[in-house]
Every structure is written in structure tokens, then in C-alpha cells.
Amino acid sequence: MSETHAATKDQSATRSLLRLWPYVRPVRTRLLSAAGVAIVASCLGLVIPLVLKWIVDGPIAGHDPGGVWLGALYLLLLGLAEAALFGLRRWLVARPLARVEADMRADLYRHVQRLPVSFHDRWASGQLLSRGTTDLMLLRMFLAFPLTFLAVNGVTILAGFAILLSQQWSLGLVLLVPVIPLVVICSLFETRYSLVARKAQDQVGDLTTVVEESVLGIRIIKGFGQHRSQAVAFRELAGRLRGTELAKARLLAGIWGLITTIPELAIGAALVLGTVQVADGDLSAGTLVAFLSTALALRWPVESIGFLLAMSQESATATSRFFEAMDAQEEAQAPGASTGHPQGAPPLGPGPAGPAPDLGLRHTGVARDPGPVPGCGPAPVAASDAASSADRAPGADRAAPRAEADAPGAETIVADGIRFDSVVFRYPDAAEGSEPVLNGVDLHIRPGETMALVGGTGSGKTTLTALVPRLYDVSGGRITLDGEDIAAMSRDRLRGLVSVAFEEPTLFSASVGDNVLMGGGSSRDLERALDIAQAQFVARLPHGVDTQVGEQGLSLSGGQRQRLALARAVVGRPRFLILDDPLSALDVHTEALVEAALRRVLQDTTALVVAHRPSTVMLADRVALLSEGRITAVGTHQELLRTNAAYAWLMSGAGDHHDDEREDGR
């Protein structure tokens, strides 16, 4: 976070806080009304010294007890009116500011969901969490109190000094002497405090990240007996935050002490001078009492400047941190892309209108080709000829472009499967000049075909699968689905066409049914998907599909989580299916059952399956070998075993130490 800190360090607090205006504008009437009410209430407090002057110079000097009681009644009524007005101010701001905070939090969450995966690769989750909680709470408090009272106290101080000068200009000038040193002190304080406040808020984000990771990784911490080392790491971060908070406290104590001491010295000087003038007969006792009462009434507006400036600086840094996340560029839509349906494709995927439609067998209408008979097909080819050879292989006729209608009168869809054309990719945060993870990938997965993707650890298999739903954008080349460049599709439409099951199954704090139906479909599709994934264990859970799985689904075993993730991938009957080693956490018996059920699903879709084991490879019609960022061979499992030594070595179980391993392949 040092770069963002440096970027915002020079930005003034005022300029940062002005960025809140779009959120404040809808409630500006209530806020201005509250400020007006607070100004009236504060100015009523300045009327009290004038009543005291009247009491001293009138009823007391004239020995009129009735006048004293009348003056006391006036003071009581002024105090009650002031309290009522401040209560009204609180009522005016409570509801609209809660709305502002809720709107900002909702916008931040919505924006974070739309940010590219590369953003989340760089940002710690605790930093985002602190921006959506602690920082927004600070902003709500700023709008409710410091923002209003900086204006209220400013008006009160001006009105108070006008009254002081009108009562006795010589004494008023004595109280104006501290203004210049106070302005200088406040300016220096603002500069120093903003840096410390930013540092503290960043450290809160770091601490939140550690706590979150410790909670989510509690099994690892306990399993390896690392609770003491984690506690030490936490204490170190907490100690740094404590030191920063103490630095803030020292700065605040220093300015508060100066802001309190300097005006008090001025009031003391005015008291001595005023007493001398009363003794000389140049000033009435009532005027002196009113003058001193007014000066004392201005103590809080003046002394609170340090406190209000501190809160304003913290709010300014909170605003900067909030907009650092909000300014991050969302996933760019392709030029001309819309949520419409180019090339006549039907609406796909879950959306506001409801779950995804049944895409079953309608997407191609082409019978599934079992592929070449093992041992009888052509030999696998090198990468340069992989794509063309794939189209010449037996069954290549189904790769020929064809058009068909989903319903009478419907527009046509070209059936061409998935094509990778000279795809190049390097991660956005990769060092300049570094080798790309993928460098000229050419691959064609025919309509209705299942292609297994095999390669050594770190060869870029997961990266390649992440490019299809555009979790990352290609650095070069292109990927097409049924002849349409995915870069020209809206992401909503693309992700309605493509369904993904990742290697690490992620579940949310929701019911089993809600987790699975994130992939679309209906309750009927839910039962089918659970059956395909061999997730019969769901029926034995306390509340069946309505059972809450808990955070990250950690109440379930790894195999159970993986089966639910697989069910989520197939529930919407996707046209294209991407599976990243979907069976790695299953025992051999469950794996066999899932494979048998999965074969039925793969007959109805075009699929790319990352595979590490022969049993998974056997689900595929053909296999593509990924090595050194390229597809080096394509063929059936038996062909590659017979003709490709690297593939045979991988399938023998030695692939974890494959010599083509690349550290940047992720």
C-alpha cells in the first residue's frame, strides 16, 4: 500500500472530502437544515451573556429581586431552546447519514465485484474490508459532527468576536492577538496529523488481513502448531498500530494543549485589563461580566478546533482510501459489446429475470463423436500443426461451421466450439520483459467435444482455463466461442455461456441449495446436478439442501466441497464447461461414480478439462499437452502414451517434477 499512500499524501484534505459531494447531494437539504439549526442554537448561547449584563446592570444594581427572577427565567428558556435545537439537529442528520453510509458501502461492494481478478491479486482482502467498515464509519461521523461544527463554530466565533468588539473594543483586540499563532499551529498540525492518520488506517487494514487469514486458516495453524508464531506476528502488527495511535494521541494532545492555553492567557489578560477599567469607572461591571461570559462561551468553539481538525484529517484519509478502491478500473467492456445477444444467440445465464434457460442439447444439435479408436488414429502432431490436425482428425466434420435454430423463427448460431488462436498471456503485474506464461497457444475444441488439458506443474493450465470466462484478458491472439470472439462479448453474456469449476472449491456462508444454484437453473436442476456430482450426502445433512454450510464451507470435507462445486458448474446446463481438475479431492470409489455421471453431462456440452490423472483424462475425447506455454501435442490418450514421451512421463506420476515446470505459470 506504500504506492497508494505516496499518491494520496499530497492531496489536500479539502480536495479529498469534496469527492463525497455526489453522495451528500441527495441529503443536502437535511444537512443544511441541521447546520442552520445548530448555528441558531449556538448563537442562542451568545445571548446568555447579554442577559447577564442586563441582570447585573439592571435588577442587581437597582436591588430589584423580581427582575433577577425574570432574568433567571430568560436564562432557563434560552438553555431549554438551545438543548431542543441541538436535539433537532441530531434527528435531522441521523437518517440521511445512515443512508449515505449504506449507499457508499453498497457502491464499494458492487464496484469490487466488477474489478478484474488482477486487482484482487494485488490487494489484501483486509484492506478492502477496512475500507468498507472502519473508513465508512469515520466518514459518517465526520458528516454528522465535524463537518457541521466546523461551520457552526466558525459562525459562532465570528458572531462572538463581533459582540466582544461591540461591548469593549480594546478588550476584544486582546482576545484577537492569539488568532495568528493558532492559524499557524493548526496548519502544521494538519500536515503532520494527516500522515499519521493515513499510516494508522493502513495498519488497521493490515491487521484485519492477518485476523481474517488466521480465522480462515485456523486448521493449518492448529495442525502445524503455529498458534504461537501467529500470535507473535499479530502482536508485532498490533504493537505498530499502537505506536501509531500513540503518535496520533501525542499530536492531538499537543495541539489541544496549545489551543487551550493560548486563549486562556488572552482571557486572563482581558480580565486584568477589564478589572482595571471597572475600577477606573471606564467600564460597567455588567459589561465586564457579559464580556467575560461571552469569551468563556467561545472557549469550546476555539478549543474544539484541534479535535475537529483531527477528525477531518482522519475522514480525509478515509475518503482517499475509499476512492482508491473506487477509482480502480472495472473490467472493460469490449467496444460495442452489450447485454444483447450478437449473432442471434439466445439469452443465457442467470440474471435479474431469473435462472438460465435449459441449454441442454440445443446448442449444437450435433451427435457426440467418440473420437478416434485407440491405437488406430493418426499420430499426434507438433504445436504448429495441432489446430489444423485437430480439424483433419476423424470426426472433424462436426467442426465445420453450421447454423441451426433453437426454435422456429430464431436466428442461427454458428457451431464451432472453442478456439484458441495464437493466444499470448502474461500477468499484469509481471516484470517488464519477462517471458509470457502462454506464448502462442493454438487449440480447437470441436462442438460437443471434451478436451483434456495436461501439463507439468506450473505450465499454465489453470491460467489457460481462466482466459475463457475472461477472468483475465489475453495479451495477444484471441479466443472464440462458436466463432465469436469473446473480447467482443459482454462479460455477463460470456459468463452465461461458460461455466467453471475451479481446482479450489469455494463455498459461501449460505445454504447448500443457494451455493449450487449460483450456477443458474431451478430446483429440478438442483436435484439433477447433485445426482451428477454424487452429492447424496446432502440428504443426510440436518436440513438437506437448506443446510447452512458455514464460512468457506469448512463444515464439509474437501471431497464434499468439491462435489458441490462440480454440481454448481453443471446445474445451469452450460454450453461450454471448464473444469480445473474437478475430481482431485475424491476417493477412488466416489471418483468412479462421478465420472460415470459426468460422462452424461459432457455429452451435452463443449468442455475443457484440466487433468492430472489418467482416470480424469479418460473422460475426454482428445488430450492436449501444454508445455513451455504452447500446445505441443494433441491426440487421444492412447496415442499420446504411445508416441509422446513427455506425456507418458506425466501420466506415470512423475509430472510433479516435470522439467518443463515454470515458476510464473501459476
Summary of the structure (lengths in Angstrom):
residues: 666
radius of gyration: 35.7
end to end distance: 23.3
largest distance: 124.5
contacts: 2203
relative contact order: 0.09
helix: 63%
strand: 10%
